[in-house]
Amino acid sequence: MIQKTFLHLTFLFIIIYLTSANAFSLNTVAKDSSTNEKQVYQEKVKQAFIESWNAYKKFAWGHDQLKPLSKGFRDWYGESLLMTPVDAFDTMILMGLKQEAEEAKGIILEKLSFNKNISVQNFEMTIRLLGGLLSAYQLDGERRFLTLAEDLGKRLLPVFNSPTGMPYGYVNLITGVVKGNINNPAEIGTLMLEYGTLSKLTNNPIFYDKAKKAVVELFKRRSKIGLVGTTIDIETGEWKNKESHISGMIDSYYEYLLKSWKLFGDPDFKNMYEESITAVNKYLADIVNGQLWYCQADMNTGVRTTQYYGALDAYFPAVLALGGDLKRSEQLEESCYKMWNLHGIEPEEFNYVSNEVIYPGYELRPEIIESAYYLYHYTKNPKYLSMGKKFFDSIYKYCKDENGFTALKSVITKEKRDSMESFFLAETLKYFYLLFSSPSTFEFDRYIFNTEAHPLKRTWKN
């Protein structure tokens, strides 16, 4: 009897061991399969970048951006500011593309000059060029990148010479003459990361102080319920368009309130963000058929005006995640995913109640991918990898051209448009690459991305 019991127990232990061993083996296989699939997509993204860069070199070398369909180029202001090389450089560093990085570095250091008699948009110069040069300096260590950044920063400073301290939209790089007194919260409030970093790296507080004053002056003019409008006269402080939302012309204002606190540890930005996000969630968050969206509303009353959402709005799950609100972040990303699947690729804007497309274009935008990356970082949920694969496959299917990638005139017809903005290399492909990379590829928690996906790192003591 004892011997029979012993044999039964021995057999039972063998079954348990084999079952657990098989389970371990299956889990290992699943993990390896997931890892291999990530590596496959990471390589696809890298190849997409190389093909796009080679097309730029072939048809637009030395100019701002490639026009893939006509095999030509576009310079923003008639003279090149090397928008694509500057914007793309830190992506090359992160991807380990040494040859391409040397090519970009060479032309930037040899050819880039801001001594040009042209009137430029302060916002775009800041997020693309100033941000790109600062990131290039921090990642590469070449001092001449910082010299170029400081030169540009000084030439942009006259924009702050308004009665309120909020910036004008445009400035001449030689004369300092400014124009554009009707500005918006995004262009006023999306300067702090770059100007602040420039101050820290050059030990010159003027950049930090000017950019912070602009944000504070804008925040002071929020409505009694805590919302900002779409456009404001920066000379009088009078709101011109009082519609509030999280979309273009306001979007990155909220992003930079949070990120400025994260990068600089300045409690004023923490307070401004927390008060702002409370108002946004109270008045703009909109649940329709169980899904979370963000609408448009009157800044003074909170009364809803329209129920539109689009590609630019898809940055907001990333902001919510970075701010610690993972529940809303995940809900909103699901809504963004629905928007993407409506026509196989996201429209610039659509009505989320009727599912009617309002603006049908697709500009190769990165925001929805950025949010998937943030959410995968914080949750490790593989569904965000699946989303990323869907996004990449769609872009490759509909936007790939023999010479790089193109924007779309319409996500409904899939007709292509002759444009490949520099942010496709700076942001879209960078966020794809990081999403499919191992965590060791990039130290997420040591950097803050500016709104053009240029990683900035605190290398100074507060």
C-alpha positions as CSV (number, residue, x, y, z in Angstrom):
1,M,0.0,0.0,0.0
2,I,2.8,2.4,1.0
3,Q,4.7,1.5,-2.2
4,K,1.6,2.1,-4.4
5,T,1.0,5.5,-2.7
6,F,4.6,6.4,-3.3
7,L,4.3,5.5,-7.0
8,H,1.2,7.6,-7.4
9,L,2.9,10.6,-5.7
10,T,6.0,10.2,-7.9
11,F,3.8,10.0,-11.0
12,L,1.9,13.1,-9.9
13,F,5.1,15.1,-9.3
14,I,6.3,14.1,-12.8
15,I,3.0,15.4,-14.3
16,I,3.3,18.7,-12.4
17,Y,6.9,19.1,-13.4
18,L,6.2,18.4,-17.1
19,T,3.2,20.7,-17.1
20,S,5.0,23.6,-15.5
21,A,8.0,23.0,-17.8
22,N,5.8,23.1,-20.8
23,A,4.1,26.2,-19.6
24,F,7.5,27.9,-19.0
25,S,8.5,26.8,-22.5
26,L,5.4,28.2,-24.1
27,N,5.7,31.5,-22.2
28,T,9.3,31.7,-23.4
29,V,8.4,31.0,-27.0
30,A,5.6,33.6,-26.8
31,K,8.0,36.1,-25.3
32,D,10.7,35.3,-27.9
33,S,8.0,35.6,-30.7
34,S,6.9,39.0,-29.4
35,T,10.5,40.1,-29.2
36,N,11.3,38.9,-32.7
37,E,8.3,40.6,-34.1
38,K,9.3,43.9,-32.4
39,Q,12.7,43.6,-34.0
40,V,11.2,42.9,-37.4
41,Y,9.2,46.1,-37.2
42,Q,12.1,48.1,-35.7
43,E,14.1,47.1,-38.8
44,K,11.2,48.0,-41.1
45,V,11.1,51.5,-39.5
46,K,14.8,51.9,-39.8
47,Q,14.7,51.0,-43.5
48,A,11.8,53.4,-44.0
49,F,13.9,56.2,-42.5
50,I,17.0,55.3,-44.7
51,E,14.9,55.2,-47.9
52,S,13.3,58.6,-47.0
53,W,16.7,60.1,-46.2
54,N,18.2,58.8,-49.4
55,A,15.4,60.3,-51.4
56,Y,16.0,63.6,-49.6
57,K,19.7,63.4,-50.5
58,K,18.9,62.6,-54.1
59,F,16.3,65.2,-54.9
60,A,16.4,67.8,-52.1
61,W,19.9,67.9,-50.7
62,G,20.7,71.2,-49.0
63,H,17.1,72.3,-48.9
64,D,14.4,72.3,-46.3
65,Q,12.2,69.4,-47.3
66,L,11.6,66.8,-50.0
67,K,8.7,66.8,-52.5
68,P,8.5,63.1,-53.3
69,L,6.1,63.0,-56.2
70,S,7.7,65.8,-58.3
71,K,11.2,64.8,-57.2
72,G,11.9,68.3,-56.0
73,F,12.2,70.4,-52.9
74,R,10.6,73.1,-50.9
75,D,12.4,75.9,-49.0
76,W,10.2,77.5,-46.5
77,Y,11.3,81.1,-47.0
78,G,13.0,81.0,-50.4
79,E,16.4,80.2,-48.7
80,S,17.2,76.9,-47.0
81,L,17.5,76.6,-43.3
82,L,18.3,72.8,-43.6
83,M,15.0,71.9,-41.9
84,T,15.2,68.2,-42.7
85,P,18.9,67.5,-41.7
86,V,18.5,69.4,-38.4
87,D,15.1,67.8,-37.6
88,A,16.2,64.3,-38.5
89,F,19.7,64.3,-36.9
90,D,18.8,63.0,-33.4
91,T,16.6,60.3,-34.9
92,M,19.7,59.1,-36.7
93,I,21.6,59.1,-33.5
94,L,18.9,57.0,-31.7
95,M,18.7,54.6,-34.6
96,G,22.5,54.1,-34.7
97,L,22.7,55.4,-38.3
98,K,26.3,56.6,-38.1
99,Q,26.8,57.3,-41.8
100,E,23.6,59.2,-42.2
101,A,24.3,61.2,-39.0
102,E,27.7,62.2,-40.3
103,E,26.2,63.3,-43.5
104,A,23.6,65.5,-41.7
105,K,26.2,66.8,-39.2
106,G,28.5,67.7,-42.0
107,I,26.0,69.8,-44.0
108,I,24.6,71.5,-40.8
109,L,28.0,72.6,-39.6
110,E,29.2,73.6,-43.0
111,K,26.1,75.3,-44.5
112,L,23.6,76.3,-41.8
113,S,23.5,80.1,-41.2
114,F,20.8,82.2,-39.7
115,N,22.2,85.5,-41.0
116,K,19.4,85.8,-43.6
117,N,17.2,88.7,-44.3
118,I,14.0,86.7,-44.0
119,S,11.0,86.9,-41.7
120,V,10.5,83.5,-40.0
121,Q,7.8,82.0,-37.8
122,N,9.1,81.9,-34.2
123,F,7.1,78.8,-33.3
124,E,8.3,76.5,-36.1
125,M,11.9,77.8,-35.8
126,T,11.9,77.0,-32.1
127,I,10.4,73.5,-32.1
128,R,12.2,72.3,-35.3
129,L,15.5,74.1,-35.5
130,L,16.3,75.4,-32.0
131,G,15.0,72.1,-30.4
132,G,16.9,70.1,-33.0
133,L,20.2,71.9,-32.5
134,L,19.9,71.6,-28.7
135,S,19.2,67.9,-28.8
136,A,22.0,67.4,-31.3
137,Y,24.4,69.1,-28.9
138,Q,23.3,67.0,-26.0
139,L,23.4,63.7,-27.9
140,D,26.5,64.3,-30.0
141,G,28.6,66.7,-27.8
142,E,29.7,68.9,-30.7
143,R,29.9,72.5,-29.3
144,R,29.1,74.1,-32.7
145,F,25.5,72.8,-32.4
146,L,25.1,74.9,-29.3
147,T,26.7,77.9,-30.9
148,L,24.2,77.7,-33.7
149,A,21.4,77.3,-31.2
150,E,22.5,80.3,-29.3
151,D,22.8,82.4,-32.4
152,L,19.2,81.4,-33.5
153,G,17.9,82.1,-30.0
154,K,19.3,85.6,-29.9
155,R,17.8,86.4,-33.3
156,L,14.4,85.2,-32.2
157,L,14.3,87.2,-28.9
158,P,12.7,90.3,-30.4
159,V,9.4,88.5,-30.7
160,F,8.9,89.0,-26.9
161,N,9.1,92.8,-27.2
162,S,5.3,93.3,-27.0
163,P,3.4,95.3,-24.3
164,T,2.3,92.0,-22.7
165,G,5.5,90.0,-23.1
166,M,3.7,87.4,-25.2
167,P,5.5,86.8,-28.5
168,Y,4.7,88.1,-32.0
169,G,4.4,85.4,-34.6
170,Y,7.2,86.4,-36.9
171,V,10.6,88.0,-36.7
172,N,13.2,89.0,-39.3
173,L,16.5,87.1,-38.5
174,I,18.7,90.1,-39.4
175,T,16.7,93.3,-38.6
176,G,14.6,91.9,-35.7
177,V,11.5,93.5,-37.1
178,V,8.4,91.6,-35.8
179,K,4.9,91.1,-37.1
180,G,1.8,89.0,-36.2
181,N,0.2,90.4,-33.2
182,I,-2.7,87.9,-33.4
183,N,-1.2,84.8,-31.9
184,N,-2.5,81.6,-30.3
185,P,-1.8,79.7,-27.1
186,A,0.2,77.0,-28.8
187,E,2.7,79.4,-30.4
188,I,2.9,81.5,-27.2
189,G,3.2,78.6,-24.8
190,T,5.3,76.1,-26.8
191,L,8.7,77.8,-26.3
192,M,9.7,77.0,-22.8
193,L,11.5,73.7,-23.2
194,E,13.8,75.1,-25.9
195,Y,14.4,78.6,-24.6
196,G,14.8,77.2,-21.0
197,T,17.3,74.6,-22.1
198,L,19.2,77.2,-24.0
199,S,19.4,79.3,-20.9
200,K,20.6,76.4,-18.8
201,L,23.3,75.3,-21.3
202,T,24.6,78.9,-21.9
203,N,24.1,80.2,-18.4
204,N,22.1,83.1,-19.8
205,P,18.8,83.5,-18.0
206,I,17.2,85.8,-20.6
207,F,15.8,83.0,-22.7
208,Y,14.2,81.2,-19.7
209,D,12.8,84.4,-18.3
210,K,11.3,85.7,-21.6
211,A,9.6,82.3,-22.4
212,K,8.3,81.9,-18.9
213,K,6.8,85.4,-18.7
214,A,5.0,84.7,-22.0
215,V,3.4,81.6,-20.5
216,V,2.5,83.3,-17.3
217,E,0.9,86.2,-19.1
218,L,-1.2,83.8,-21.2
219,F,-2.2,81.8,-18.2
220,K,-3.3,85.0,-16.3
221,R,-5.7,85.7,-19.2
222,R,-7.6,82.3,-18.9
223,S,-11.3,82.6,-18.3
224,K,-13.0,82.3,-14.9
225,I,-13.6,78.6,-15.5
226,G,-9.9,78.0,-16.4
227,L,-10.0,77.7,-20.2
228,V,-8.1,79.6,-22.9
229,G,-9.3,80.6,-26.3
230,T,-7.9,80.0,-29.8
231,T,-6.4,83.4,-30.7
232,I,-5.4,86.5,-28.7
233,D,-4.0,89.9,-29.5
234,I,-0.6,89.9,-27.8
235,E,-0.4,93.7,-27.7
236,T,-3.7,94.3,-25.9
237,G,-4.3,90.9,-24.3
238,E,-7.8,90.7,-25.8
239,W,-9.1,87.3,-26.9
240,K,-10.1,87.3,-30.6
241,N,-11.4,83.7,-30.9
242,K,-13.0,82.4,-27.6
243,E,-13.4,78.8,-28.6
244,S,-11.5,76.4,-26.3
245,H,-10.3,72.9,-27.2
246,I,-7.1,70.7,-27.1
247,S,-6.5,70.8,-30.8
248,G,-4.2,72.8,-33.1
249,M,-3.5,76.4,-32.0
250,I,-3.9,75.4,-28.4
251,D,-2.6,71.8,-28.2
252,S,1.1,72.0,-27.2
253,Y,0.4,74.8,-24.6
254,Y,-1.0,72.1,-22.3
255,E,1.9,69.7,-23.2
256,Y,4.5,72.3,-22.3
257,L,3.0,73.3,-19.0
258,L,3.5,69.7,-17.9
259,K,6.8,69.1,-19.6
260,S,8.3,72.4,-18.3
261,W,7.6,71.2,-14.8
262,K,9.1,67.8,-15.6
263,L,12.3,69.2,-17.2
264,F,13.0,72.2,-15.0
265,G,11.3,71.3,-11.7
266,D,9.7,74.7,-11.7
267,P,6.6,74.5,-9.4
268,D,4.9,77.4,-11.2
269,F,4.4,75.1,-14.2
270,K,3.1,72.3,-12.1
271,N,0.5,74.6,-10.6
272,M,-0.5,76.0,-14.0
273,Y,-0.8,72.5,-15.5
274,E,-2.8,71.1,-12.7
275,E,-5.3,73.9,-12.7
276,S,-5.5,73.8,-16.6
277,I,-6.0,70.0,-16.8
278,T,-8.8,70.1,-14.3
279,A,-10.7,72.7,-16.4
280,V,-10.0,70.8,-19.6
281,N,-11.3,67.5,-18.1
282,K,-14.4,69.3,-16.6
283,Y,-15.5,71.2,-19.7
284,L,-14.0,69.6,-22.8
285,A,-14.0,65.8,-22.0
286,D,-17.0,64.3,-23.8
287,I,-18.3,60.7,-23.5
288,V,-20.2,59.5,-26.6
289,N,-21.4,55.9,-26.9
290,G,-19.1,55.0,-24.1
291,Q,-16.0,56.5,-25.7
292,L,-13.9,59.4,-24.4
293,W,-13.3,62.4,-26.7
294,Y,-12.5,66.1,-26.2
295,C,-14.7,68.7,-27.8
296,Q,-14.7,72.4,-28.5
297,A,-16.5,74.8,-26.1
298,D,-16.9,78.5,-25.3
299,M,-13.9,79.5,-23.0
300,N,-16.1,81.6,-20.7
301,T,-19.2,79.4,-20.3
302,G,-18.0,75.9,-21.1
303,V,-20.9,75.5,-23.5
304,R,-20.1,72.9,-26.2
305,T,-19.7,74.4,-29.7
306,T,-18.6,71.4,-31.9
307,Q,-17.7,67.8,-31.4
308,Y,-14.6,67.5,-33.7
309,Y,-11.5,65.5,-33.1
310,G,-8.5,64.8,-35.3
311,A,-4.9,63.8,-35.9
312,L,-3.4,66.6,-33.9
313,D,-5.6,65.9,-30.9
314,A,-4.1,62.4,-30.7
315,Y,-1.1,63.8,-28.7
316,F,-3.3,64.1,-25.7
317,P,-3.2,60.5,-24.5
318,A,0.6,61.0,-24.2
319,V,0.1,64.1,-22.1
320,L,-2.4,62.4,-19.8
321,A,-0.1,59.4,-19.4
322,L,2.9,61.6,-18.6
323,G,0.8,63.4,-16.1
324,G,-0.2,60.2,-14.4
325,D,-3.8,59.8,-15.6
326,L,-3.5,56.4,-17.3
327,K,-7.2,55.7,-17.1
328,R,-8.2,58.6,-19.3
329,S,-5.1,58.2,-21.4
330,E,-6.0,54.6,-22.3
331,Q,-9.7,55.5,-22.9
332,L,-8.7,58.3,-25.3
333,E,-6.2,56.2,-27.2
334,E,-8.9,53.7,-27.9
335,S,-11.0,56.5,-29.4
336,C,-8.0,57.6,-31.5
337,Y,-7.7,54.0,-32.7
338,K,-11.3,54.1,-33.8
339,M,-10.6,57.3,-35.7
340,W,-7.7,55.6,-37.5
341,N,-9.7,52.6,-38.5
342,L,-12.6,54.6,-39.8
343,H,-10.8,54.9,-43.2
344,G,-7.7,52.8,-42.6
345,I,-5.7,55.9,-41.7
346,E,-6.6,58.9,-39.6
347,P,-8.1,62.1,-41.0
348,E,-7.0,65.6,-40.1
349,E,-10.4,66.1,-38.4
350,F,-13.7,64.4,-38.1
351,N,-17.0,64.6,-36.3
352,Y,-16.9,61.9,-33.7
353,V,-20.7,61.8,-33.3
354,S,-21.6,61.4,-36.9
355,N,-18.2,59.9,-38.0
356,E,-18.2,62.5,-40.8
357,V,-14.8,63.5,-42.1
358,I,-14.4,67.3,-41.9
359,Y,-10.8,67.7,-43.2
360,P,-9.8,64.5,-45.1
361,G,-6.0,65.0,-45.4
362,Y,-3.3,63.0,-43.6
363,E,0.0,64.9,-43.1
364,L,2.2,61.9,-42.0
365,R,1.5,63.1,-38.4
366,P,3.1,61.4,-35.4
367,E,0.8,62.1,-32.5
368,I,-1.2,58.9,-32.4
369,I,2.1,56.9,-32.5
370,E,3.6,59.1,-29.8
371,S,0.7,58.2,-27.5
372,A,1.0,54.5,-28.2
373,Y,4.6,54.7,-27.3
374,Y,4.0,56.5,-24.0
375,L,1.2,54.1,-23.1
376,Y,3.3,51.0,-24.0
377,H,6.1,52.5,-21.8
378,Y,3.9,52.9,-18.8
379,T,1.6,49.8,-19.1
380,K,3.7,47.3,-21.1
381,N,0.4,46.3,-22.6
382,P,1.1,44.5,-26.0
383,K,-2.1,46.0,-27.5
384,Y,-0.1,49.2,-28.0
385,L,2.4,47.3,-30.0
386,S,-0.4,45.9,-32.1
387,M,-1.7,49.5,-32.6
388,G,1.8,50.6,-33.7
389,K,2.0,47.8,-36.2
390,K,-1.4,48.7,-37.6
391,F,-0.3,52.4,-37.9
392,F,3.0,51.5,-39.6
393,D,1.4,49.1,-42.0
394,S,-1.2,51.6,-43.0
395,I,1.3,54.4,-43.6
396,Y,3.5,52.0,-45.6
397,K,0.5,50.9,-47.7
398,Y,-1.0,54.2,-48.5
399,C,1.9,56.8,-48.2
400,K,5.0,54.9,-49.4
401,D,6.3,56.3,-52.7
402,E,9.3,55.3,-54.7
403,N,11.0,58.4,-53.3
404,G,10.2,58.4,-49.6
405,F,6.7,58.9,-48.2
406,T,4.0,61.3,-49.0
407,A,1.1,63.1,-47.3
408,L,-2.4,62.3,-48.5
409,K,-4.9,64.7,-49.9
410,S,-7.7,62.4,-48.7
411,V,-7.8,59.4,-46.4
412,I,-11.0,58.4,-48.2
413,T,-9.6,58.3,-51.7
414,K,-6.0,57.8,-50.6
415,E,-4.8,60.3,-53.2
416,K,-1.2,61.4,-52.5
417,R,0.0,64.9,-51.9
418,D,3.5,66.1,-52.9
419,S,4.9,66.7,-49.4
420,M,7.1,64.9,-46.9
421,E,7.5,67.3,-43.9
422,S,10.6,67.1,-41.8
423,F,8.6,66.0,-38.8
424,F,8.1,62.6,-40.5
425,L,11.8,61.9,-39.9
426,A,12.0,63.8,-36.6
427,E,8.8,62.5,-35.0
428,T,6.8,59.8,-36.8
429,L,9.6,57.4,-37.5
430,K,11.3,58.2,-34.2
431,Y,8.3,57.2,-32.2
432,F,7.7,54.1,-34.3
433,Y,11.4,53.1,-33.7
434,L,11.2,53.6,-30.0
435,L,7.9,51.8,-29.7
436,F,9.4,48.7,-31.2
437,S,12.8,49.0,-29.4
438,S,13.8,47.4,-26.1
439,P,13.7,49.7,-23.1
440,S,17.5,49.8,-23.0
441,T,17.6,51.5,-26.3
442,F,16.5,54.8,-24.8
443,E,16.3,56.0,-21.2
444,F,12.8,57.4,-21.4
445,D,12.7,58.7,-17.8
446,R,15.8,60.8,-18.3
447,Y,14.6,62.8,-21.2
448,I,11.7,65.1,-22.1
449,F,10.6,65.3,-25.7
450,N,9.8,68.7,-27.1
451,T,6.7,68.8,-29.3
452,E,8.9,68.0,-32.4
453,A,10.2,64.8,-30.6
454,H,13.6,66.2,-29.9
455,P,14.8,64.6,-26.6
456,L,16.1,67.1,-24.1
457,K,18.0,66.0,-21.0
458,R,18.6,67.8,-17.8
459,T,22.4,68.2,-17.8
460,W,22.4,71.0,-15.2
461,K,21.8,71.6,-11.6
462,N,18.7,73.7,-10.6
